[in-house]
Amino acid sequence: MLAYFGPQGTFTEQAARAFSATGDLAPYDTVPATLAATRRGETDASCVPVENSVEGAVPATMDALTEGAPLVAVAETVLAVRFSVLVRPGVTDPKTVASHPHALAQVRHWLAANLPSATAVATTSTAAAARSVLAGEFDAAVSAPVAVRHYPLEVLADDVADVRDAKTRFLLLRRPGPLPEPTGHDRTSVVVTATDKVGALSELLAELALRRINLTRIESRPTKGRLGEYRFYIDLDGHVAEPRVGDALAALRRHCPDTRFLGSYPKAAAGGARVDDEEFVAAAEWLASVREGRGA
Ligand SMILES: O=C(O)C(=O)C[C@]1(C(=O)O)C=C[C@@H](O)C=C1
């Protein structure tokens, strides 16, 4: 059973279908509730959104990944994001438009140009907005195009997006267990809390640069403990099974004892810097031979 950030008709449900061979899916209304179901063992895995090309990171996911027992990403997928504006049959001039904050932010200009008198209202997800429109709470929902298959609403506008080719990345997370095999095109995610001292962050980044590891994303979120204390979410190219990536993670762990590993998994699209591991492997073998008295 695969938990996903629902209800039915979210973009996340589409992403979850891409991960599930059996289609055995269970919707949860929030990201923390989705991950909690997997932590409790009620579901084998969770599918949640992690980052959007227009609006950036999904804060609910970042926080939920560090609050509670560890979960580890084993796969990712990327979906193109375009919206439909859904209304109850007969509604032509909506006064309220509901959606997930990330979705509202991605259609801000379209709303200003096409529904200037409508008030935008945040809901927990794009499909929760469609559900609320059906219940008569709001007049229109900015939803995934598939939502209209689940909720008997009408499409007021289709193919809505301020930025063409917007994309959202989703993760498949499980309780810690065997890791996916390295493929040569992997991403590793990790979260660290940098100590409050001069150069702390640059020391961490230097550990990656020294090993020629490509950093693909760094985001910060407050720890919620002390003002000014932040966690850094780091994505990098490579797999923890590769010597230089493993070395770098051990170095991060030396700097930050509360480092949390969030997974090594194949990238949805091939690309990024591919670093040849050969010289790192050769150097490790040379060192082993020196230590064992076989070489110099
Ligand atoms: O509400 C949904 O349909 C979701 O799956 C969430 C979400 C997001 O968190 O960014 C996913 C993709 C879109 O960018 C808008 C909303």
The ligand as a Gaussian input file, in Angstrom:
#p B3LYP/6-31G(d) Opt

LIG

0 1
 O       -2.160000      19.811000      -4.444000
 C       -1.678000      19.017000      -5.255000
 O       -2.287000      18.558000      -6.238000
 C       -0.307000      18.561000      -5.044000
 O        0.004000      17.480000      -5.435000
 C        0.666000      19.503000      -4.375000
 C        1.408000      20.427000      -5.321000
 C        2.627000      21.074000      -4.579000
 O        2.831000      20.827000      -3.412000
 O        3.351000      21.853000      -5.226000
 C        1.969000      19.638000      -6.420000
 C        2.125000      20.140000      -7.668000
 C        1.683000      21.511000      -8.024000
 O        2.879000      22.290000      -8.092000
 C        0.775000      22.105000      -7.025000
 C        0.560000      21.521000      -5.818000

